[in-house]
Amino acid sequence: MAIVGNLNVDLWVQTVNRFPAWDEEQIVNSARVELAGTAGYLILACRGLGIDAFAVSTVGDDLFGHFLRDQLERLGVGHQGIEIVAGEESPLSLIFVGEGGRRSILSTLGAHKYMDLDVVRRHAARIQPCREVFLCGNYLLPRLAPADVLSYAQEVRRRGQIVAFDPSWDPAGWGEQTRGHTYRLLNEVDVYLPNEEELTHLTGHADWREALREVVSLPREVVLKRGPAGAVYADASGWVEVPAFSVKVVNTVGAGDVFDVGYLWGRRMGWTPQRRVQFACALAAIVVSQPGARSYPDAATVLAFLNQHLWEPIG
């Protein structure tokens, strides 16, 4: 799987019960620095499931940039697709995690200001043999926004590759231009993986059902992530709703990205949409319920979890 998009450092701070006033200091439980961004969490989940994946992105020539490249080497993924932008900072997200896994995020762009199709095309030889090309974080990439990747998505599909798309949250406020370009791009997408908040803001419909009806005819498949309410698969022939698994949620950071990989893994297995979504929900549930340092489970662990929680076991 080729993952094209936002790779950055996450600095988690938890648990935040309230934000301090100006000039006030508070003590929290812990803080961690992680390989992250949508691309980072996708890589970690792929590695757990044994999917051969790599990222194409940009980082700065600073300490965080070296950290990201070193982490990819340590994982055995390699950093050949990660380009260093001289004189720029590496992208950083400060994530404040509250009770029940809620989060607020402050992010810097840094080297992501220079992530564009020229970067992507320099790695074409490695991307072209991949089964899926995952376009991610595009609302956070000024030069790789939906308008910029439309022709590239068309090119990828002509080669017979699967285009997966998870653009994340739009910090610019879901303007008409962004919405229009996203709708056009969705016509060239095989698997669209938004969460409920993202889809309702994109479409302008407060109700997720109305939002889903508006876009369901554009991509080949829509998989809507609804957090504690589960997830919904939809295509031109109908919808399948899957409830979430009941776990104690500790940290939801990266949960949607982990879900995405679980769904694509089930798709590779040739499962029905319901089974794919169940597997994805189970994978995300295992990850978000872990305190402290995370691990990303293999398929056998996820299947064992599923067989404990479903009336009808699956293999």
C-alpha positions as CSV (number, residue, x, y, z in Angstrom):
1,M,0.0,0.0,0.0
2,A,1.3,3.4,-0.9
3,I,0.3,6.1,1.6
4,V,0.5,9.6,0.2
5,G,-0.1,12.5,2.6
6,N,0.5,13.9,6.0
7,L,3.2,12.4,8.1
8,N,4.0,14.3,11.3
9,V,5.0,14.1,14.9
10,D,2.2,13.9,17.5
11,L,2.8,15.2,21.0
12,W,0.1,13.7,23.2
13,V,-0.7,15.4,26.5
14,Q,-3.1,13.6,28.8
15,T,-5.3,13.7,30.7
16,V,-6.6,17.3,30.3
17,N,-9.7,18.0,32.4
18,R,-9.6,21.7,31.6
19,F,-7.3,24.1,29.7
20,P,-5.2,26.4,31.9
21,A,-5.9,30.1,31.9
22,W,-3.1,32.4,30.5
23,D,0.0,32.3,32.7
24,E,-1.4,29.3,34.7
25,E,0.4,25.9,34.9
26,Q,-1.2,22.5,35.4
27,I,0.2,19.0,36.0
28,V,-1.1,16.2,33.7
29,N,-0.6,12.5,33.8
30,S,1.7,11.9,30.9
31,A,3.1,13.1,27.5
32,R,4.3,11.1,24.6
33,V,6.0,11.8,21.2
34,E,4.7,9.6,18.5
35,L,5.1,8.8,14.8
36,A,1.8,10.1,13.5
37,G,-0.3,12.1,11.1
38,T,-2.8,10.0,9.1
39,A,0.2,8.5,7.2
40,G,2.0,7.5,10.4
41,Y,-1.0,5.8,12.0
42,L,-1.8,4.0,8.8
43,I,1.8,2.7,8.6
44,L,1.6,1.5,12.2
45,A,-1.7,-0.3,11.7
46,C,-0.5,-1.8,8.4
47,R,2.6,-3.1,10.1
48,G,0.5,-4.8,12.7
49,L,-1.6,-6.6,10.1
50,G,1.4,-7.5,8.0
51,I,0.5,-5.2,5.1
52,D,3.6,-4.0,3.2
53,A,3.2,-0.2,3.2
54,F,5.3,2.9,2.8
55,A,4.6,6.6,3.0
56,V,5.4,9.5,0.7
57,S,5.5,12.8,2.5
58,T,7.7,15.8,3.5
59,V,9.5,16.6,6.8
60,G,11.9,19.3,7.9
61,D,15.6,19.1,8.5
62,D,15.2,19.2,12.3
63,L,15.1,16.9,15.3
64,F,11.5,15.9,14.6
65,G,12.3,15.1,11.0
66,H,15.1,12.8,12.1
67,F,12.8,11.2,14.7
68,L,10.2,10.4,12.0
69,R,12.7,8.9,9.6
70,D,14.4,6.9,12.4
71,Q,11.0,5.5,13.5
72,L,10.2,4.3,10.0
73,E,13.6,2.6,9.8
74,R,13.0,1.0,13.2
75,L,9.7,-0.3,12.0
76,G,11.4,-1.8,9.0
77,V,9.3,0.4,6.6
78,G,12.2,2.6,5.4
79,H,12.1,6.3,4.8
80,Q,12.8,6.4,1.1
81,G,9.5,8.2,0.4
82,I,10.1,10.9,3.0
83,E,11.7,14.0,1.5
84,I,13.5,16.6,3.7
85,V,12.7,20.2,3.0
86,A,15.7,22.3,3.9
87,G,15.1,25.2,6.3
88,E,11.7,24.0,7.3
89,E,10.3,22.6,10.5
90,S,8.7,19.2,10.6
91,P,4.9,19.2,10.9
92,L,3.8,18.8,14.6
93,S,0.4,18.3,16.2
94,L,-0.1,19.0,19.9
95,I,-3.0,16.8,21.0
96,F,-4.7,17.3,24.3
97,V,-6.5,14.1,25.4
98,G,-9.4,14.4,27.8
99,E,-11.5,11.9,29.7
100,G,-13.1,9.3,27.6
101,G,-10.5,9.8,24.9
102,R,-11.7,13.1,23.7
103,R,-9.1,15.3,22.0
104,S,-8.3,18.8,20.8
105,I,-5.5,19.4,18.3
106,L,-3.2,22.3,17.4
107,S,-1.0,21.7,14.3
108,T,1.8,23.3,12.4
109,L,2.3,22.8,8.7
110,G,6.0,23.2,8.4
111,A,7.3,21.1,5.5
112,H,3.8,20.1,4.5
113,K,3.6,23.4,2.8
114,Y,5.8,21.9,0.1
115,M,4.1,18.5,-0.3
116,D,2.9,18.4,-3.9
117,L,2.5,16.1,-6.9
118,D,6.1,16.7,-7.9
119,V,7.1,15.0,-4.6
120,V,4.6,12.1,-5.3
121,R,5.8,11.6,-8.9
122,R,9.4,11.3,-7.8
123,H,8.4,8.0,-6.2
124,A,6.2,6.7,-9.0
125,A,8.3,3.6,-9.6
126,R,7.6,2.5,-6.0
127,I,3.9,3.5,-6.0
128,Q,2.8,1.9,-9.3
129,P,3.0,-1.7,-8.2
130,C,0.9,-1.1,-5.1
131,R,-2.5,-2.6,-4.7
132,E,-3.9,0.6,-3.0
133,V,-2.9,4.2,-3.1
134,F,-4.2,5.9,0.0
135,L,-4.6,9.7,-0.3
136,C,-4.7,11.2,3.2
137,G,-4.8,14.5,5.1
138,N,-5.4,16.5,1.9
139,Y,-7.2,19.3,3.6
140,L,-4.0,19.8,5.6
141,L,-1.7,19.9,2.6
142,P,-2.0,23.3,0.7
143,R,-0.4,22.0,-2.5
144,L,-2.0,18.5,-2.4
145,A,-5.6,19.5,-1.8
146,P,-8.5,17.7,-3.5
147,A,-8.2,19.9,-6.6
148,D,-4.5,19.1,-6.9
149,V,-4.9,15.3,-6.8
150,L,-7.9,14.9,-9.1
151,S,-5.9,14.1,-12.2
152,Y,-3.6,11.9,-10.2
153,A,-6.5,9.8,-8.8
154,Q,-7.7,9.4,-12.4
155,E,-4.3,8.2,-13.4
156,V,-4.1,5.7,-10.5
157,R,-7.5,4.2,-11.3
158,R,-6.5,3.9,-15.0
159,R,-3.6,1.7,-13.8
160,G,-6.1,-0.5,-12.0
161,Q,-5.1,0.5,-8.5
162,I,-7.5,1.2,-5.7
163,V,-7.8,4.8,-4.6
164,A,-8.6,5.2,-0.9
165,F,-9.3,8.7,0.4
166,D,-9.4,10.1,4.0
167,P,-8.8,13.9,3.8
168,S,-9.3,14.5,7.6
169,W,-10.6,17.7,9.1
170,D,-10.6,20.9,7.1
171,P,-9.1,23.7,9.3
172,A,-10.0,26.3,6.6
173,G,-13.7,25.9,7.4
174,W,-15.2,23.8,4.6
175,G,-15.6,26.5,2.1
176,E,-17.6,26.1,-1.1
177,Q,-14.4,25.7,-3.2
178,T,-13.1,22.9,-1.0
179,R,-16.5,21.2,-1.0
180,G,-16.8,21.4,-4.8
181,H,-13.3,20.1,-5.4
182,T,-13.9,17.2,-3.0
183,Y,-17.2,16.2,-4.7
184,R,-15.4,16.1,-8.0
185,L,-12.5,14.0,-6.5
186,L,-15.0,11.6,-5.0
187,N,-16.0,10.5,-8.5
188,E,-12.4,9.1,-8.9
189,V,-12.3,7.4,-5.5
190,D,-12.9,3.7,-4.8
191,V,-13.1,3.9,-1.0
192,Y,-14.0,7.1,0.9
193,L,-13.5,6.9,4.6
194,P,-14.8,10.0,6.4
195,N,-16.0,10.3,10.0
196,E,-19.4,11.6,10.8
197,E,-18.3,15.2,11.7
198,E,-16.3,15.5,8.6
199,L,-19.1,14.3,6.3
200,T,-21.7,16.5,7.9
201,H,-19.5,19.5,7.6
202,L,-18.6,18.7,4.0
203,T,-22.2,18.3,2.9
204,G,-23.8,20.9,5.1
205,H,-26.3,18.4,6.4
206,A,-26.6,18.1,10.2
207,D,-28.0,14.5,10.0
208,W,-25.4,11.9,8.9
209,R,-28.1,10.0,6.9
210,E,-28.8,13.0,4.7
211,A,-25.1,13.6,4.4
212,L,-24.5,10.1,3.3
213,R,-27.3,10.1,0.8
214,E,-25.7,13.2,-0.8
215,V,-22.3,11.6,-1.5
216,V,-23.1,7.8,-1.8
217,S,-23.4,7.9,-5.6
218,L,-20.0,9.5,-6.1
219,P,-17.3,7.0,-5.0
220,R,-17.5,3.2,-5.3
221,E,-17.8,2.7,-1.6
222,V,-18.3,5.0,1.4
223,V,-17.4,3.8,4.9
224,L,-18.6,6.3,7.5
225,K,-17.0,6.2,10.9
226,R,-19.3,7.2,13.8
227,G,-17.1,6.6,16.8
228,P,-19.1,5.1,19.7
229,A,-22.1,4.6,17.4
230,G,-20.1,2.3,15.2
231,A,-19.8,2.6,11.4
232,V,-21.8,2.4,8.2
233,Y,-20.9,0.9,4.8
234,A,-22.8,2.4,1.8
235,D,-22.7,2.0,-1.9
236,A,-25.2,2.4,-4.8
237,S,-27.0,-0.8,-3.7
238,G,-27.6,0.0,-0.1
239,W,-26.3,0.5,3.5
240,V,-25.0,-1.7,6.2
241,E,-24.8,-0.4,9.8
242,V,-22.4,-2.0,12.3
243,P,-22.4,-1.1,16.0
244,A,-19.3,-0.3,17.9
245,F,-17.8,-2.6,20.5
246,S,-18.1,-1.7,24.1
247,V,-14.6,-0.9,25.5
248,K,-13.2,1.6,28.0
249,V,-11.8,4.3,25.7
250,V,-8.5,5.8,26.8
251,N,-7.3,7.7,23.8
252,T,-9.0,8.1,20.4
253,V,-6.1,9.7,18.6
254,G,-5.5,7.8,15.3
255,A,-8.6,5.6,15.8
256,G,-10.1,6.5,12.4
257,D,-6.8,5.8,10.6
258,V,-6.5,2.4,12.3
259,F,-10.1,1.7,11.3
260,D,-9.3,2.6,7.7
261,V,-6.5,-0.1,7.6
262,G,-8.8,-2.7,9.2
263,Y,-11.4,-2.1,6.5
264,L,-9.0,-2.3,3.7
265,W,-7.5,-5.5,5.1
266,G,-11.0,-7.1,5.2
267,R,-11.6,-5.8,1.6
268,R,-8.4,-7.6,0.6
269,M,-9.7,-10.8,2.2
270,G,-12.8,-10.7,0.0
271,W,-15.2,-10.4,3.0
272,T,-18.7,-8.9,2.8
273,P,-19.0,-5.2,3.7
274,Q,-20.4,-6.1,7.1
275,R,-17.4,-8.3,8.0
276,R,-15.0,-5.7,6.8
277,V,-16.6,-3.0,9.0
278,Q,-16.8,-5.4,12.0
279,F,-13.1,-6.2,11.7
280,A,-12.3,-2.5,11.4
281,C,-14.4,-1.6,14.4
282,A,-12.7,-4.3,16.4
283,L,-9.2,-3.2,15.4
284,A,-10.0,0.4,16.4
285,A,-11.5,-0.7,19.7
286,I,-8.4,-2.7,20.7
287,V,-6.2,0.3,20.0
288,V,-8.2,3.1,21.7
289,S,-8.6,1.0,24.9
290,Q,-4.8,0.7,25.5
291,P,-3.3,2.9,28.2
292,G,0.3,4.2,27.8
293,A,2.4,3.1,25.0
294,R,0.4,1.5,22.1
295,S,0.8,-1.7,20.2
296,Y,-1.0,-2.4,17.0
297,P,-2.5,-5.9,16.8
298,D,-2.1,-8.6,14.2
299,A,-5.0,-10.1,12.4
300,A,-5.2,-13.2,14.7
301,T,-5.6,-10.9,17.7
302,V,-8.4,-8.9,16.1
303,L,-10.2,-12.1,15.0
304,A,-9.9,-13.5,18.5
305,F,-11.5,-10.2,19.8
306,L,-14.3,-10.5,17.3
307,N,-15.0,-14.1,18.1
308,Q,-15.4,-13.1,21.8
309,H,-17.8,-10.3,20.9
310,L,-20.0,-11.7,18.1
311,W,-22.6,-14.3,18.2
312,E,-21.4,-15.7,14.9
313,P,-17.7,-16.3,14.9
314,I,-15.6,-15.6,11.8
315,G,-12.4,-17.1,10.6
